[in-house]
Amino acid sequence: MIWDVLIVGGGPAGYTAALYAAGAGLHTVLLEKLGPGGQMAGSGAIANYPGLPGVDGAALAERMRVQAEAAGAETRYEEVTSLALRGTPKTAHTRQAEYAAHTVILCTGAAPRPLGLPEETALRGRGVSYCAACDGGLYRGRAVAVVGGGNTAAAEALYLAGLCREVTLIHRRGALRADARCTRALEAAPNVGFLWNTRVTALLYTETLAGLKLQNTVTGARSTLAVAGLFVAVGRAPQSALAAGQLAMDGAGYLLAGEDCRTALPGVFAAGDVRAKPLRQIVTAAADGAMAARAAQEYIAAL
Ligand SMILES: Cc1cc2nc3c(=O)[nH]c(=O)nc-3n(C[C@H](O)[C@H](O)[C@H](O)COP(=O)(O)OP(=O)(O)OC[C@H]3O[C@@H](n4cnc5c(N)ncnc54)[C@H](O)[C@@H]3O)c2cc1C
């Protein structure tokens, strides 16, 4: 069986593409490795989605899924492990099955960038986290650290300050890059401390995280900090590895595609945070999903 549209990723880009493609009568399948919503599902209250101020990200994700499936799209919870994008039809492999489709829309989004420390992956869920809204509750009343210096790090630290006994913000530079409002709120929080010009060099742990080894980037002085949780907020990386060697990427690994989401390969589209573009938000991911579905529809009509 050949699907009209195969969508990889069930964030706002993927589910909007599914809504528009299925709504246009195209036989549409969406493959998602975790659950609906992508980054949006773990973002807590969303202040800037038009018409729904303060909507919970997980609730919005569920509504997008239900709406796309009501339009006729199918979701399969499977991780795509490889894609062959040049042939006709295009194929996707998961551990469970092989899929063939006339068009593929890549909506794989972005994921938090790790620090790259030994045992960082092994300690995920046992002290290391990339999402305060998802995991902050596990560290209620305890001491935690946040690494990073941008808006995400500042927002994570502020959120944790409301739950944790003590929050230490660790930044490799001497000042935050976060906006002034966030910075002022952090400086006013009585349980937030700052370690400037500092990087984490190692994780201390037994079964779970117990502390951090630190080094001052200016003086070279070494120290340790006892914490139960480490929240890493040092940026995000595109999840574009599936397309390596098949689609052009920019220097950071984002997929190159036009505003209509067409890539250089006919029948292959990139939508949402995985696409090289200036603004990565829910509303722009949803807009990309709609554009990609429309472009896929035009491609199929010309077959
Ligand atoms: C903490 C946080 C707060 C945020 N707050 C806001 C906000 O307030 N307002 C706003 O507009 N934006 C916010 N954003 C950004 C917003 O969430 C993203 O721009 C948006 O989710 C991008 O949507 P997407 O569909 O492109 O990708 P994603 O949301 O990243 O979804 C990609 C999906 O693809 C899946 N996937 C990846 N690889 C595979 C594979 N191989 N097989 C199957 N599935 C795969 C992933 O599991 C994921 O579900 C926030 C982000 C974060 C992290």
The ligand as an ORCA input file, in Angstrom:
! r2SCAN-3c Opt
* xyz 0 1
  C      10.386     24.659     27.158
  C       9.810     25.187     25.858
  C       8.864     26.191     25.881
  C       8.331     26.700     24.698
  N       7.404     27.679     24.770
  C       6.847     28.149     23.633
  C       5.806     29.152     23.685
  O       5.408     29.612     24.757
  N       5.284     29.580     22.512
  C       5.682     29.094     21.292
  O       5.128     29.493     20.270
  N       6.663     28.146     21.222
  C       7.248     27.682     22.352
  N       8.244     26.750     22.278
  C       8.715     26.317     20.935
  C       7.714     25.350     20.298
  O       7.383     24.330     21.227
  C       8.319     24.764     19.026
  O       8.652     25.821     18.147
  C       7.354     23.815     18.322
  O       6.948     22.764     19.172
  C       8.006     23.216     17.078
  O       7.090     22.327     16.512
  P       7.556     21.182     15.495
  O       6.318     20.421     15.162
  O       8.330     21.780     14.395
  O       8.592     20.264     16.281
  P       8.558     19.567     17.710
  O       7.590     20.218     18.604
  O       9.970     19.491     18.118
  O       8.003     18.096     17.367
  C       8.778     17.191     16.648
  C       8.228     15.798     16.875
  O       8.917     14.879     16.013
  C       9.108     13.667     16.706
  N      10.207     12.939     16.071
  C      11.487     13.354     15.917
  N      12.209     12.400     15.280
  C      11.353     11.376     15.012
  C      11.512     10.100     14.393
  N      12.695      9.704     13.910
  N      10.434      9.296     14.284
  C       9.220      9.700     14.766
  N       9.027     10.890     15.395
  C      10.075     11.714     15.512
  C       9.424     14.131     18.122
  O       9.201     13.088     19.072
  C       8.456     15.294     18.295
  O       7.224     14.875     18.847
  C       8.771     26.196     23.440
  C       9.728     25.177     23.397
  C      10.246     24.675     24.587
  C      11.274     23.560     24.525
*
